[in-house]
Amino acid sequence: MPQEQPRPAAPYLPWKTFLSSFDVFTEGIPPVLSRGIWRQSGLMQGLLMGAYRFFGLIDDQDKPTDLLPMLVETESRPKIVGELLRGCYAEIMTHDLRTMTFDMLNELIEKYNVSGATKKKAITFFLQGAKYAGLPLSTFIQVRSTGPRRRRSQRNEEELNEEASTPKKEAGEEKVVELSSGGTLILTVAVDFLSLSEADRKFVFEVVDKLKSYIQVKPTTAKGAA
């Protein structure tokens, strides 16, 4: 008896890439499909061919089936996508998507030869395809599938709140002085003078006065040395 062919893995490429792949056929469909008809990377080309085999858009010899021209027509595409999902994800579609939980979908998708990070991408592909086809999805799936993004948004909000509550440093002023013997001295002052103690205030102004005196004396010194 001939051995049964293994089921193709569920598609796990970006949904938008899958949809845009039909654009190359607006001028006609080749008698045999190959990776080179798309301009994406070799990896993405392979994923597209795998998705076409999964949905039965090409046969075992990579020849297009009658389904492919139907998907090239953009007006009927959402309806055809819905029919493909019902037929190709039979184990999933036997359940009611309106009451399905994310854990149920996570377990059922494993029947389609995906696991690990690939399984997560396959779930995303399926959910985006279901939304595109207008299939009703339960809030349990939608909330779980958007969970990581919400956590990131919450973390960003916490960081903004922390930044807002952290006192900002004074902008400060900077003075650059070219020394007569070569080199550069940079003095940066970033303090709140009203909060300085008497000793600190005296020290700061002494440094500033010495710097100003040096700048005034420097030209005379330079001429005398010449």
Beta strands, then each sheet from edge to edge (+ up, - down):
strand 1: 173-178
strand 2: 184-189
sheet 1: 1+ 2-
end
